[in-house]
Structure formats: C-alpha cells, structure tokens
C-alpha cells in the first residue's frame, strides 16, 4: 500500500485537482497497479490520498465515466473499465469534420495504417483472418454494381486486412476514423462506378491482395497495396474528368436552348 501512495504522490505532483485525478488513473493503469474491473478506493480515502476535495474527485470521475474509462456504480463504487473505441471515433469525427480537405488527410492516415498492417498480416494472420478476408472479397464481387453496398463491402475488406495484422493499436486507430473513411469509400464509389474498367479492377486487385496475404508474401502484398491506392486515385481523376466534361456539355446545351429562345423572341 505504501508503494501505491508513492506512485500517486509522485505522478500527481504539480498538477491541478482534476488533472491530478486523471494523471493518477492513467499512471496506475500504465504501471499495472490498476486493471479493467478493479474497484477504486472509496471516495473519502481516494480524495485524501490525491489531496483533492471530494467535489473535485466526483467531477473528475464523472468526466472519466463519460469517456468510458470508469463506471460509477451506486452502492458498489467506481470500477475501472475499458473505453469503447467508438467514443474515440466520435471525437475524431467532430474534431476533424471542421477541417478543410479532411478526407484527403484521413486517406493519408489510412494508407499509413494499412501498409504497416498488411505486413503484419502476412506474418500473423490465422485461418480465421483468411476466412474473414475471403468473405469480404465475396461481398465485393456480389455488390460490385451497387455503389452503396459496394462501398460498404470495400471498407469491410480493408478493415479485415487491418484486423488480420493483429495489432490492437492499429486496429483502434483505424476504428477511430472508421466513420470518416466510410464516407470516403461511399463518395469515391459513387464517383468511379461508371468509369470503364473499374469493376475488373475492384475485383481483381482485392483478390490479388488477398492471395498475397495468404501466401505470406509481405513484399508483394505491400507493393500491391501501393498500386491499389495509386490506381484508385487514377480512376477518381478519370471520374472527375468525366464529370467535368458532362457538366460542360450540359452547360453548352442550356446555352444553346437559351440562345434559341432569344432568337425566336426577336423573330416575333
């Protein structure tokens, strides 16, 4: 118990009341003194140990409960819990949604995560991972002509790829930006679905990535993923040119109609 006190005093030193409580919980978790499911000391004793008022302690614990770090059970106490990653996802969504070019920034983060994850997957993936990837590949094939369902299937394949890497940190980071990535997948699928050759690319390239992971060839898998993102970007550029050309034709048609009506009015 003396060791417990020294850790608290050392880590909380120089911090305000709220920060001291948060620092205590963080350091106790990192040191292994506290684990998920442990019950914190009673409020009176904990506030005395941390040198904060009971009111400050309650406010800090309520804030920690909001992010899922603890669970306050009346009649039981405050229990250490594992935060739901979706909470972090909501934070990222609100924090990043107000930034310009947020999708491009998220795409860069996604590429970095997937490149490391695919190399890990080639070493760590088990049969359950292979089965999950095979199911996601089947879904891509089945939904290839449906932009919305296809976008979801594409995202789930890449999500399974990251899961196959077996890194809890990478999986958590990927999950935290999942809602923004999903929007990106759906937007891109809507843009490129009419471009010639896109269906073959989506099916064949995902299949090649899957085969490289199963073969545990990290070099080939990583190179295929690089090409996957490059070719995907090229299809989006082509889709952009296609859309711009269509808009120009529409604008020219409207101009011709207006000019025709004006000429008809003059003739009358």
KATAGI-V58355 format. One record per residue. N is the residue number from 1. SS is DSSP state (hx for helix, st for strand, lp for the rest). Layout:
n->(N & N)
ss->(SS & SS)
This chain:
n->(1 & 2 & 3 & 4 & 5 & 6 & 7 & 8 & 9 & 10 & 11 & 12 & 13 & 14 & 15 & 16 & 17 & 18 & 19 & 20 & 21 & 22 & 23 & 24 & 25 & 26 & 27 & 28 & 29 & 30 & 31 & 32 & 33 & 34 & 35 & 36 & 37 & 38 & 39 & 40 & 41 & 42 & 43 & 44 & 45 & 46 & 47 & 48 & 49 & 50 & 51 & 52 & 53 & 54 & 55 & 56 & 57 & 58 & 59 & 60 & 61 & 62 & 63 & 64 & 65 & 66 & 67 & 68 & 69 & 70 & 71 & 72 & 73 & 74 & 75 & 76 & 77 & 78 & 79 & 80 & 81 & 82 & 83 & 84 & 85 & 86 & 87 & 88 & 89 & 90 & 91 & 92 & 93 & 94 & 95 & 96 & 97 & 98 & 99 & 100 & 101 & 102 & 103 & 104 & 105 & 106 & 107 & 108 & 109 & 110 & 111 & 112 & 113 & 114 & 115 & 116 & 117 & 118 & 119 & 120 & 121 & 122 & 123 & 124 & 125 & 126 & 127 & 128 & 129 & 130 & 131 & 132 & 133 & 134 & 135 & 136 & 137 & 138 & 139 & 140 & 141 & 142 & 143 & 144 & 145 & 146 & 147 & 148 & 149 & 150 & 151 & 152 & 153 & 154 & 155 & 156 & 157 & 158 & 159 & 160 & 161 & 162 & 163 & 164 & 165 & 166 & 167 & 168 & 169 & 170 & 171 & 172 & 173 & 174 & 175 & 176 & 177 & 178 & 179 & 180 & 181 & 182 & 183 & 184 & 185 & 186 & 187 & 188 & 189 & 190 & 191 & 192 & 193 & 194 & 195 & 196 & 197 & 198 & 199 & 200 & 201 & 202 & 203 & 204 & 205 & 206 & 207 & 208 & 209 & 210 & 211 & 212 & 213 & 214 & 215 & 216 & 217 & 218 & 219 & 220 & 221 & 222 & 223 & 224 & 225 & 226 & 227 & 228 & 229 & 230 & 231 & 232 & 233 & 234 & 235 & 236 & 237 & 238 & 239 & 240 & 241 & 242 & 243 & 244 & 245 & 246 & 247 & 248 & 249 & 250 & 251 & 252 & 253 & 254 & 255 & 256 & 257 & 258 & 259 & 260 & 261 & 262 & 263 & 264 & 265 & 266 & 267 & 268)
ss->(lp & hx & hx & hx & hx & hx & hx & hx & hx & hx & hx & hx & lp & lp & lp & lp & hx & hx & hx & hx & hx & hx & hx & hx & hx & hx & hx & hx & hx & hx & hx & lp & lp & lp & lp & lp & lp & lp & st & lp & lp & lp & hx & hx & hx & hx & hx & hx & hx & hx & lp & lp & lp & hx & hx & hx & hx & hx & hx & hx & hx & hx & hx & hx & hx & hx & lp & lp & lp & st & st & st & st & lp & lp & lp & st & st & st & st & lp & lp & lp & lp & hx & hx & hx & hx & hx & hx & hx & hx & hx & hx & hx & hx & hx & lp & lp & lp & lp & hx & hx & hx & hx & hx & hx & hx & hx & hx & hx & hx & hx & hx & hx & hx & hx & hx & hx & hx & hx & hx & hx & hx & lp & lp & hx & hx & hx & hx & hx & hx & hx & hx & hx & hx & hx & hx & hx & hx & hx & hx & lp & lp & lp & lp & hx & hx & hx & hx & hx & hx & hx & hx & hx & hx & hx & hx & hx & hx & hx & hx & hx & hx & lp & lp & lp & hx & hx & hx & hx & hx & hx & hx & hx & hx & lp & hx & hx & hx & hx & hx & hx & hx & hx & hx & hx & hx & hx & hx & hx & hx & lp & lp & lp & lp & lp & hx & hx & hx & hx & hx & hx & hx & hx & hx & hx & hx & hx & hx & hx & hx & hx & hx & lp & lp & lp & hx & hx & hx & hx & hx & hx & hx & hx & hx & hx & hx & hx & hx & hx & hx & hx & hx & hx & hx & hx & hx & hx & hx & hx & hx & hx & hx & hx & hx & hx & hx & hx & hx & hx & hx & hx & hx & hx & hx & hx & hx & hx & hx & hx & hx & hx & hx & hx & hx & hx & lp)
